[in-house]
């Protein structure tokens, strides 16, 4: 499981010209799954994301979590996080989890984040989405469950 965590001033996602998810201060997450991912990875990365201290305290140090700043999350499924572009110019997506299983894990991931009493908005799984957000810092953290567990 891979998650790109981006600290955001605001974020929104549109599907067919309708906003399906919108947040103010918090995280904009891009979330991808591979074949070997399980609920264990989902739970681990959700806990890691909630605990990340990448918001500034009064001294300007990155010392506060999303809970500390009463932030929200916009989570977007993105199978292209498992693109393999080592050969040629056209990426292969064979490492991305199949649609049905990935959708189930994504829904479990969203539920796990919500279990921490965080507002979580989403796009539409598998849809063509347009995402707009303001990255603060910029602060972007890449999490990969194979590197963490």
Residue frames relative to the residue before (quaternion, step in Angstrom):
aa qw qx qy qz dx dy dz
X 1.0000 0.0000 0.0000 0.0000 0.00 0.00 0.00
X 0.0886 -0.7835 0.6146 0.0245 3.53 -0.97 0.93
X 0.0126 -0.7790 0.6268 -0.0080 3.52 -1.06 0.84
X 0.2001 -0.7245 0.6494 0.1151 3.52 -0.98 0.95
X 0.1412 -0.7930 0.5918 0.0310 3.56 -0.61 1.22
X 0.0107 0.7989 -0.6001 0.0395 3.56 -0.67 1.09
X 0.3765 -0.7140 0.5451 0.2266 3.55 -0.74 1.10
X 0.0656 -0.8429 0.5333 -0.0281 3.56 -0.68 1.10
X 0.4362 -0.6449 0.5670 0.2691 3.52 -1.19 0.72
X 0.7563 -0.1219 0.1088 0.6335 3.55 1.15 -0.78
X 0.0052 0.7928 -0.6095 0.0042 3.59 -1.22 0.41
X 0.0378 0.7826 -0.6205 0.0327 3.54 -1.17 0.66
X 0.1752 -0.7628 0.6139 0.1027 3.52 -1.23 0.57
X 0.1707 -0.7752 0.6046 0.0672 3.53 -1.06 0.91
X 0.0468 -0.7368 0.6737 0.0315 3.50 -1.19 0.74
X 0.8336 -0.0829 -0.0045 0.5462 3.57 -0.66 1.17
X 0.7121 -0.5034 0.2264 0.4339 3.56 0.89 1.12
X 0.6278 0.4743 -0.3647 0.4978 3.61 1.21 0.35
X 0.4197 -0.6807 0.5365 0.2697 3.56 -0.98 0.85
X 0.1540 -0.8081 0.5656 0.0577 3.57 -0.72 1.13
X 0.7921 0.0354 -0.0287 0.6087 3.56 1.27 -0.28
X 0.0713 0.7951 -0.5954 0.0906 3.54 -1.01 0.85
X 0.0037 -0.7896 0.6136 -0.0053 3.57 -1.04 0.83
X 0.3825 -0.6177 0.6077 0.3206 3.49 -1.37 0.14
X 0.8540 -0.0691 0.0496 0.5133 3.63 -0.98 -0.73
X 0.4616 0.6645 -0.5050 0.3005 3.55 -0.96 0.95
X 0.6567 -0.4786 0.4000 0.4239 3.52 -1.09 -0.89
X 0.1895 -0.6859 0.6858 0.1525 3.48 -1.28 0.64
X 0.0876 -0.8237 0.5602 -0.0027 3.58 -0.51 1.22
X 0.1466 -0.7094 0.6802 0.1117 3.54 -1.14 0.80
X 0.0849 -0.8371 0.5391 -0.0381 3.58 -0.62 1.18
X 0.0323 0.8031 -0.5928 0.0520 3.56 -0.82 1.06
X 0.2145 -0.7806 0.5797 0.0928 3.56 -1.20 0.66
X 0.2056 -0.7401 0.6261 0.1340 3.51 -1.26 0.60
X 0.7678 -0.4414 0.2395 0.3978 3.57 -1.32 0.36
X 0.7366 0.4409 -0.2390 0.4538 3.59 0.97 -0.74
X 0.4725 0.6919 -0.4410 0.3216 3.61 1.21 -0.07
X 0.0977 -0.7834 0.6137 0.0100 3.52 -1.14 0.84
X 0.7262 -0.3934 0.3276 0.4589 3.52 -1.34 -0.09
X 0.5710 0.5952 -0.3838 0.4152 3.62 1.11 -0.56
X 0.6612 0.4871 -0.3034 0.4831 3.61 0.95 -0.85
X 0.6207 0.5537 -0.3311 0.4455 3.56 1.00 -0.87
X 0.6963 0.4724 -0.2723 0.4667 3.57 0.81 -1.02
X 0.6592 0.5221 -0.3106 0.4432 3.57 0.93 -0.90
X 0.7177 0.4399 -0.2707 0.4669 3.60 0.77 -0.97
X 0.5933 0.5438 -0.3774 0.4581 3.62 1.04 -0.60
X 0.6662 0.4921 -0.2992 0.4738 3.59 0.89 -0.92
X 0.6392 0.5280 -0.3184 0.4597 3.59 0.98 -0.85
X 0.6689 0.5049 -0.2950 0.4589 3.59 0.89 -0.93
X 0.6543 0.5048 -0.3121 0.4688 3.59 0.92 -0.86
X 0.7332 0.4414 -0.2323 0.4621 3.59 1.01 -0.77
X 0.4567 0.6927 -0.4582 0.3189 3.62 1.21 -0.30
X 0.1971 -0.7715 0.5958 0.1049 3.55 -0.91 0.92
X 0.2598 0.7826 -0.5181 0.2271 3.56 0.17 1.31
X 0.5454 0.5334 -0.4323 0.4808 3.56 1.22 0.59
X 0.5205 -0.6794 0.4321 0.2842 3.56 -1.03 0.83
X 0.3368 -0.6934 0.5980 0.2194 3.52 -1.19 0.72
X 0.7600 -0.3801 0.2598 0.4588 3.59 -1.27 -0.12
X 0.6801 0.4702 -0.2807 0.4874 3.59 1.20 -0.50
X 0.5603 -0.6295 0.3783 0.3829 3.61 1.28 0.04
X 0.5128 0.6281 -0.4189 0.4087 3.60 1.28 0.18
X 0.4605 -0.6409 0.5295 0.3111 3.57 -1.12 0.67
X 0.2450 0.8087 -0.4737 0.2481 3.53 0.12 1.34
X 0.6836 0.4597 -0.2869 0.4889 3.61 1.25 -0.02
X 0.3883 -0.7051 0.5502 0.2220 3.53 -1.17 0.73
X 0.6938 -0.4500 0.3560 0.4351 3.55 -1.31 0.09
X 0.6076 0.5386 -0.3447 0.4711 3.58 1.13 -0.64
X 0.6513 0.5439 -0.3088 0.4297 3.59 0.94 -0.93
X 0.7622 0.3561 -0.1932 0.5049 3.60 1.03 -0.73
X 0.4224 -0.7240 0.4470 0.3124 3.58 1.33 0.18
X 0.2680 0.7972 -0.4901 0.2291 3.56 0.99 0.94
X 0.3312 -0.7061 0.5907 0.2070 3.53 -1.39 0.11
X 0.3305 -0.7405 0.5562 0.1820 3.56 -1.31 0.26
X 0.1334 -0.7129 0.6802 0.1066 3.51 -1.18 0.78
X 0.0830 -0.8156 0.5726 -0.0040 3.59 -0.45 1.25
X 0.0706 -0.7999 0.5957 -0.0189 3.54 -0.79 1.11
X 0.3701 -0.7089 0.5548 0.2296 3.59 -0.82 0.99
X 0.0674 0.8083 -0.5795 0.0796 3.57 -0.93 0.89
X 0.2489 -0.8075 0.5217 0.1172 3.56 -0.08 1.31
X 0.5979 0.6040 -0.3640 0.3811 3.60 1.12 -0.55
X 0.4729 0.6490 -0.4589 0.3803 3.62 1.22 -0.01
X 0.7121 0.3939 -0.2501 0.5246 3.58 1.26 -0.34
X 0.2757 0.7594 -0.5321 0.2534 3.58 1.11 0.67
X 0.1677 -0.7470 0.6354 0.1006 3.55 -1.10 0.79
X 0.0041 0.8264 -0.5607 0.0518 3.57 -0.45 1.22
X 0.2916 0.7873 -0.4974 0.2185 3.58 1.18 0.53
X 0.7681 0.2694 -0.1562 0.5595 3.60 1.06 -0.70
X 0.8489 0.1041 -0.0953 0.5094 3.55 -0.89 0.94
X 0.5966 -0.5859 0.4345 0.3347 3.53 -1.33 -0.32
X 0.6572 0.4598 -0.3138 0.5082 3.57 1.26 -0.14
X 0.3808 -0.7509 0.4861 0.2342 3.61 -0.51 1.13
X 0.3122 -0.6955 0.6147 0.2023 3.52 -1.27 0.60
X 0.2034 -0.7913 0.5679 0.0997 3.56 -1.04 0.79
X 0.2896 0.8006 -0.4851 0.1995 3.58 1.19 0.47
X 0.6403 0.5236 -0.3321 0.4533 3.61 1.18 -0.39
X 0.5476 0.5997 -0.4034 0.4217 3.60 1.25 -0.23
X 0.5229 -0.6349 0.4761 0.3112 3.55 -1.06 0.82
X 0.5817 -0.5867 0.4372 0.3554 3.58 -1.15 0.67
X 0.7148 -0.5211 0.2904 0.3650 3.52 -1.17 0.81
X 0.7189 0.4681 -0.2807 0.4305 3.62 0.59 -1.10
X 0.6916 0.4665 -0.2823 0.4737 3.57 0.87 -0.96
X 0.6456 0.5206 -0.3196 0.4582 3.58 0.98 -0.82
X 0.6298 0.5321 -0.3321 0.4582 3.57 1.00 -0.79
X 0.6518 0.5097 -0.3148 0.4651 3.59 0.95 -0.84
X 0.6750 0.4766 -0.3022 0.4753 3.61 0.89 -0.85
X 0.6176 0.5382 -0.3476 0.4562 3.59 1.04 -0.72
X 0.6583 0.5002 -0.3066 0.4716 3.59 0.92 -0.88
X 0.6424 0.5054 -0.3185 0.4801 3.59 1.04 -0.75
X 0.6201 0.5400 -0.3318 0.4624 3.58 1.06 -0.76
X 0.6514 0.5062 -0.3051 0.4758 3.59 0.92 -0.91
X 0.6570 0.5020 -0.3074 0.4711 3.59 0.93 -0.88
X 0.6412 0.5235 -0.3221 0.4595 3.58 0.99 -0.81
X 0.6386 0.5059 -0.3238 0.4810 3.61 0.96 -0.81
X 0.6663 0.5074 -0.2989 0.4574 3.59 0.93 -0.89
X 0.5885 0.5887 -0.3736 0.4093 3.60 1.11 -0.56
X 0.6411 0.4890 -0.3148 0.5009 3.59 1.28 -0.28
X 0.5061 -0.6832 0.3899 0.3536 3.59 1.30 0.36
X 0.4255 0.6593 -0.4785 0.3941 3.56 1.08 0.89
X 0.4354 -0.6475 0.5503 0.2973 3.58 -1.06 0.72
X 0.0179 -0.7942 0.6067 -0.0293 3.57 -0.81 1.06
X 0.1034 -0.7624 0.6382 0.0262 3.53 -0.85 1.09
X 0.1396 -0.7962 0.5843 0.0727 3.59 -1.20 0.49
X 0.4906 -0.5681 0.5486 0.3682 3.47 -1.42 -0.01
X 0.5670 -0.5234 0.4633 0.4358 3.56 -1.11 -0.77
X 0.4652 -0.7133 0.4479 0.2723 3.56 -0.52 1.20
X 0.8424 0.1752 -0.1562 0.4850 3.57 -0.86 1.01
X 0.5635 0.6095 -0.3906 0.3980 3.60 1.25 -0.10
X 0.5175 -0.5584 0.5306 0.3725 3.53 -1.38 0.19
X 0.0308 -0.8358 0.5460 -0.0494 3.57 -0.34 1.28
X 0.2002 -0.7211 0.6478 0.1423 3.51 -1.24 0.61
X 0.1136 -0.8139 0.5698 0.0029 3.55 -0.65 1.19
X 0.0515 -0.7664 0.6403 0.0057 3.53 -0.99 0.96
X 0.2103 0.7696 -0.5903 0.1224 3.56 -0.96 0.84
X 0.3489 -0.6900 0.5911 0.2298 3.49 -1.34 0.37
X 0.2403 -0.7725 0.5766 0.1142 3.55 -0.48 1.25
X 0.2476 -0.7794 0.5635 0.1169 3.57 -0.76 1.09
X 0.7042 0.4491 -0.3484 0.4254 3.55 -0.88 0.97
X 0.3407 0.4658 -0.2880 -0.7642 1.67 0.85 -2.32
X 0.1480 -0.7684 0.6181 0.0752 3.53 -1.10 0.75
X 0.1161 0.7773 -0.6021 0.1409 3.56 -0.59 1.23
X 0.0704 -0.7889 0.6103 -0.0120 3.56 -0.80 1.11
X 0.2093 -0.7633 0.5998 0.1173 3.58 -0.96 0.91
X 0.0671 -0.7893 0.6104 0.0049 3.56 -0.77 1.10
X 0.0083 -0.7729 0.6342 -0.0207 3.56 -0.94 0.92
X 0.4663 -0.7194 0.4357 0.2742 3.58 -0.58 1.14
X 0.6224 0.5504 -0.3610 0.4235 3.64 1.03 -0.61
X 0.6811 0.4678 -0.2825 0.4873 3.58 1.21 -0.48
X 0.7361 0.4619 -0.2161 0.4451 3.58 1.20 -0.47
X 0.7204 0.4432 -0.2612 0.4651 3.60 0.95 -0.79
